[in-house]
Amino acid sequence: MIEHTLTGSEDENIYIPHEVVGYQLKEGLSIIAAWRKHLGITQKDLATKTGMTQPAVAQIEKTGSKTQKKTLKKIAKAMNLDVEQITD
Protein backbone atom coordinates (compact mmCIF):
# COMPACT_ATOMS: atom_id res chain seq x y z
CA MET A 1 0.00 0.00 0.00
CA ILE A 2 1.33 3.45 -0.90
CA GLU A 3 0.94 6.04 1.82
CA HIS A 4 1.23 9.81 1.82
CA THR A 5 2.99 11.44 4.73
CA LEU A 6 1.94 14.87 5.91
CA THR A 7 3.86 16.79 8.51
CA GLY A 8 1.67 17.58 11.50
CA SER A 9 1.84 20.83 13.41
CA GLU A 10 3.72 19.12 16.23
CA ASP A 11 6.46 17.57 14.05
CA GLU A 12 4.60 14.28 13.81
CA ASN A 13 3.86 12.36 10.65
CA ILE A 14 0.28 11.69 9.62
CA TYR A 15 -0.20 8.76 7.26
CA ILE A 16 -2.96 8.75 4.67
CA PRO A 17 -3.17 5.80 2.26
CA HIS A 18 -2.86 6.53 -1.43
CA GLU A 19 -6.36 5.12 -1.98
CA VAL A 20 -7.88 7.70 0.39
CA VAL A 21 -6.15 10.54 -1.44
CA GLY A 22 -7.33 9.02 -4.73
CA TYR A 23 -10.96 9.08 -3.61
CA GLN A 24 -10.56 12.73 -2.70
CA LEU A 25 -8.97 13.69 -6.00
CA LYS A 26 -10.83 11.46 -8.44
CA GLU A 27 -14.28 11.44 -6.84
CA GLY A 28 -14.24 14.77 -5.01
CA LEU A 29 -14.98 13.14 -1.66
CA SER A 30 -14.23 14.81 1.64
CA ILE A 31 -11.47 13.27 3.75
CA ILE A 32 -14.04 11.62 6.07
CA ALA A 33 -16.03 10.15 3.18
CA ALA A 34 -12.84 8.96 1.50
CA TRP A 35 -11.65 7.19 4.67
CA ARG A 36 -15.10 5.67 5.21
CA LYS A 37 -15.16 4.32 1.65
CA HIS A 38 -11.58 3.03 1.98
CA LEU A 39 -12.49 1.19 5.19
CA GLY A 40 -15.68 -0.27 3.68
CA ILE A 41 -17.99 1.37 6.21
CA THR A 42 -21.44 2.64 5.24
CA GLN A 43 -22.82 5.97 6.44
CA LYS A 44 -25.36 4.01 8.47
CA ASP A 45 -22.61 1.93 10.13
CA LEU A 46 -20.61 5.05 10.96
CA ALA A 47 -23.74 6.71 12.34
CA THR A 48 -24.40 3.72 14.60
CA LYS A 49 -20.80 3.63 15.85
CA THR A 50 -20.84 7.35 16.66
CA GLY A 51 -24.38 7.64 18.03
CA MET A 52 -25.39 10.00 15.22
CA THR A 53 -28.00 9.69 12.51
CA GLN A 54 -27.16 8.77 8.92
CA PRO A 55 -28.31 12.20 7.66
CA ALA A 56 -25.95 13.84 10.18
CA VAL A 57 -23.05 11.77 8.85
CA ALA A 58 -24.02 12.71 5.28
CA GLN A 59 -23.99 16.41 6.26
CA ILE A 60 -20.57 16.09 7.92
CA GLU A 61 -19.18 14.38 4.82
CA LYS A 62 -20.05 17.29 2.55
CA THR A 63 -16.90 18.97 1.27
CA GLY A 64 -16.26 22.15 3.24
CA SER A 65 -18.43 21.11 6.18
CA LYS A 66 -17.45 22.70 9.48
CA THR A 67 -17.51 20.00 12.14
CA GLN A 68 -16.94 20.41 15.86
CA LYS A 69 -13.72 18.96 17.27
CA LYS A 70 -15.63 16.63 19.65
CA THR A 71 -17.59 15.20 16.70
CA LEU A 72 -14.40 14.70 14.70
CA LYS A 73 -12.94 12.82 17.66
CA LYS A 74 -15.99 10.50 17.75
CA ILE A 75 -15.71 9.84 14.04
CA ALA A 76 -11.98 9.18 14.21
CA LYS A 77 -12.44 6.78 17.13
CA ALA A 78 -15.21 4.92 15.29
CA MET A 79 -12.87 4.41 12.32
CA ASN A 80 -9.81 3.61 14.48
CA LEU A 81 -7.97 6.70 13.20
CA ASP A 82 -6.26 9.70 14.71
CA VAL A 83 -8.31 12.88 14.43
CA GLU A 84 -5.47 14.44 12.42
CA GLN A 85 -6.05 11.83 9.70
CA ILE A 86 -9.59 13.06 9.06
CA THR A 87 -9.05 16.80 9.16
CA ASP A 88 -8.03 18.84 6.14
C-alpha positions as CSV (number, residue, x, y, z in Angstrom):
1,M,0.0,0.0,0.0
2,I,1.3,3.4,-0.9
3,E,0.9,6.0,1.8
4,H,1.2,9.8,1.8
5,T,3.0,11.4,4.7
6,L,1.9,14.9,5.9
7,T,3.9,16.8,8.5
8,G,1.7,17.6,11.5
9,S,1.8,20.8,13.4
10,E,3.7,19.1,16.2
11,D,6.5,17.6,14.0
12,E,4.6,14.3,13.8
13,N,3.9,12.4,10.7
14,I,0.3,11.7,9.6
15,Y,-0.2,8.8,7.3
16,I,-3.0,8.8,4.7
17,P,-3.2,5.8,2.3
18,H,-2.9,6.5,-1.4
19,E,-6.4,5.1,-2.0
20,V,-7.9,7.7,0.4
21,V,-6.2,10.5,-1.4
22,G,-7.3,9.0,-4.7
23,Y,-11.0,9.1,-3.6
24,Q,-10.6,12.7,-2.7
25,L,-9.0,13.7,-6.0
26,K,-10.8,11.5,-8.4
27,E,-14.3,11.4,-6.8
28,G,-14.2,14.8,-5.0
29,L,-15.0,13.1,-1.7
30,S,-14.2,14.8,1.6
31,I,-11.5,13.3,3.7
32,I,-14.0,11.6,6.1
33,A,-16.0,10.2,3.2
34,A,-12.8,9.0,1.5
35,W,-11.7,7.2,4.7
36,R,-15.1,5.7,5.2
37,K,-15.2,4.3,1.6
38,H,-11.6,3.0,2.0
39,L,-12.5,1.2,5.2
40,G,-15.7,-0.3,3.7
41,I,-18.0,1.4,6.2
42,T,-21.4,2.6,5.2
43,Q,-22.8,6.0,6.4
44,K,-25.4,4.0,8.5
45,D,-22.6,1.9,10.1
46,L,-20.6,5.1,11.0
47,A,-23.7,6.7,12.3
48,T,-24.4,3.7,14.6
49,K,-20.8,3.6,15.8
50,T,-20.8,7.3,16.7
51,G,-24.4,7.6,18.0
52,M,-25.4,10.0,15.2
53,T,-28.0,9.7,12.5
54,Q,-27.2,8.8,8.9
55,P,-28.3,12.2,7.7
56,A,-26.0,13.8,10.2
57,V,-23.0,11.8,8.8
58,A,-24.0,12.7,5.3
59,Q,-24.0,16.4,6.3
60,I,-20.6,16.1,7.9
61,E,-19.2,14.4,4.8
62,K,-20.0,17.3,2.5
63,T,-16.9,19.0,1.3
64,G,-16.3,22.2,3.2
65,S,-18.4,21.1,6.2
66,K,-17.5,22.7,9.5
67,T,-17.5,20.0,12.1
68,Q,-16.9,20.4,15.9
69,K,-13.7,19.0,17.3
70,K,-15.6,16.6,19.7
71,T,-17.6,15.2,16.7
72,L,-14.4,14.7,14.7
73,K,-12.9,12.8,17.7
74,K,-16.0,10.5,17.8
75,I,-15.7,9.8,14.0
76,A,-12.0,9.2,14.2
77,K,-12.4,6.8,17.1
78,A,-15.2,4.9,15.3
79,M,-12.9,4.4,12.3
80,N,-9.8,3.6,14.5
81,L,-8.0,6.7,13.2
82,D,-6.3,9.7,14.7
83,V,-8.3,12.9,14.4
84,E,-5.5,14.4,12.4
85,Q,-6.1,11.8,9.7
86,I,-9.6,13.1,9.1
87,T,-9.1,16.8,9.2
88,D,-8.0,18.8,6.1
